[in-house]
Amino acid sequence: MVLNKKNFSKLKKFNFLITGGTGSFGQKFVEILQKKVRPKKIVIFSRDELKQFNMQKKFNSENIRYFLGDIRDEKRLDLALKNIDIVVHAAALKQVPAAEYNPTEVIKTNILGAENLIRMSMNNNVKKIVALSTDKAACPINLYGATKLVSDKLFSSANNITGPKGPLFSIVRYGNVLNSRGSVIPFFLEKIKNKEKVLPITHTEMTRFFLTIEDGVYFVLKSIQRMQGGEIFIPKCVSLKITDLAKALKKDISFKIIGLRPGEKLHEVLCPKDDSRNTIEFSSFYIIKPTINFGKKRNYKILPTKEVGKNVKENFEYNSYNNKNKITNLKIKILLKNLHLNKKIKYFNK
């Protein structure tokens, strides 16, 4: 994905707020936003003071502010959103097993927190809000996915409350971020670093969507420009077998099959079959149109950036198993090399 600074020049005049801004996505978003845009103001809204302290040592610019708070706290959100133009909502509780064990806590953050953000964004006349979603929100079988599906629905339907002059709410949905905190690559690397010869694998046929964190950030920035309100933006990602990923990290590794975890799928979905009648395909992404629209008329086939899309076939499903861009061991090695992981792994490709 090749983009240059002038692609985002119109965003320079805006004030940004990122919920969960100290996470992997938030830090990379700030890094790229500063390089490509350098907007008037960036507010990092998160609840961990240590992470904010560490992030401030890395990003200590006059246009960046650090705001301690929790999206469960409506009043604190109200204060943080003063004079904010664009919100990127990345805050969530995301661990599938933890969500199964602590359902009420996940509901408070992922659903009630989303409701708080919507309401306070309306109160403060925020212009655009993009909420980050997950492939687990499509046809969910676990609580985390279910809460993110509800969150997606809240953000999409919020456009029917605000009307044509109110804030625009849209969603970006994608799969796993390569090498992000808590993802499978650091987990495998730690095992290999400790010279373990057997990796725990849930299932030999398991597949997942992946994208780089840089592509995730650029896709969100482009979605901010494209958004008309209520739609779900889905990038065309690579998908791969987890066993192929492990072999790309160390080819002579063995596996121990431990079975699927509670709430875990064999393959992930980004565009469900039942949404095919509302799905439009573009060269590098899909849009799922809102199912209900009481606001202004929107033409999703011709976006503000002049891209033209087409309706997908009935019963089309975009999943990690049937993905045309499913890559094998050799291409995974190239992908990992492009991420410069080989510089950190002495045993890479041995």
Beta strands, then each sheet from edge to edge (+ up, - down):
strand 1: 15-19
strand 2: 41-46
strand 3: 64-68
strand 4: 86-89
strand 5: 128-132
strand 6: 168-172
strand 7: 176-177
strand 8: 198-201
strand 9: 207-211
strand 10: 232-235
strand 11: 238-241
strand 12: 254-257
strand 13: 269-271
strand 14: 279-281
strand 15: 285-288
strand 16: 310-311
strand 17: 318-319
sheet 1: 3+ 2+ 1+ 4+ 5+ 6+ 10+ 15- 14+ 16-
sheet 2: 7+ 9+ 11-
sheet 3: 8+ 12+
sheet 4: 13+ 17-
end
